[in-house]
Amino acid sequence: MTIARDSFPNLTPEDYLIWEAQQPDKHEYINGQIYAMGGGTKNRSLIAVRLLTALANHLGNGPCEVGNSDLRVKIADLPHYTYPDISVTCDRRDQTTTQYIRYPCLIVGVLSPTTEAYDRGGKFRLYRQNPMLVDYLLVSSTQLEIDLYHKNEAGNWLIFNYQAGDIVELKSVGLSFPVEQIYRGLNLLQDPDLMS
């Protein structure tokens, strides 16, 4: 996410949805402010595609729906809308919506140095307000490392750090995979994010 610009109009949440549908680029809507979404790197794209494919193949024709970065997520009952890299909903209430989902059980963010602090802090605070969210997966695009924020049955958030040789376990969707599966063939040392 980039900084909100003064050139964006002041909109109500309802007007934002109408305005956003007419824009060539994506924008998030947080606390009444509009934020332009920035582009990504090759590594970020490849990682997101691999995770999306693994999730879609695992979930098959079941009741869950997997969305890419074009699927907007509404934050609980608040007037906030974001575009995570990947989201999964298994809630029937989301099957009838057309502009966004409200009840994701899994949200995935592929990190870059410019978004990592916000993804771990402010954005996670927003996402935690979604009542059905169980797993928030943050995947580094510059090193072989994945962090999972998992809400246990008591409602407490636990953090799991996965590195080479580890198996990531997403209890929200019943999927496990080796960390290396997501990073295969990537040249992390030449990621442009490392050069900046």
Phi, psi and omega in degrees: 000142176255177183287145177295140179254147178296339182286349177284143180288156171275119187230151169284164177304321180294317179293327177301315182298321178292313180298314184298324180296341182260000185267146177284337180243163181271149179220136173270159182231108183228128178050040178079000180256145178257132182237126177287140178271131180277171177280181182231182179256171178300314180299317179300317181295313182296320179297315180298318180296319180295317178293317179299315179297315179299317180293314181298317179296319181293318185279336175053227182263022180287190185283349183276149178240135179252130179242149176267197185288359174271350181268117181281144176244127174271134182276102177044228180263017181266158179276054180236138180226132179230167176237085176291162179298320178214142173219151178229131173236139175240012184270129183298332181296335179278348182286346181255359181270154181240338184256340183192168170247158182239345189233055179291143173263340180221133173231135180240133173237128174264118191279151166227160181303330183280341182247351189301314182299317179292319179298323181279334185255267186302317182291321178295323177299321176294309184300325181299342180282347175284119190295334183267354183293126179246320183233133174236108187257125178245121187245124179288142175257002183241350175206160183282086184200134180228134175246134178243124171260115185240130177269119181278180184296337178277356180088009179268143179268125178250148180247129176241130178253126181245137177226188183310134179091350182270159175250121178279133180240114177259095183293334181300329182234004178067037181240133173236144179204150177287142180307318184299335180300325183279331186259003186302132175076001180276142175258089184293333182290339181252015177294130181303334179297330180287336183280342184268000000 
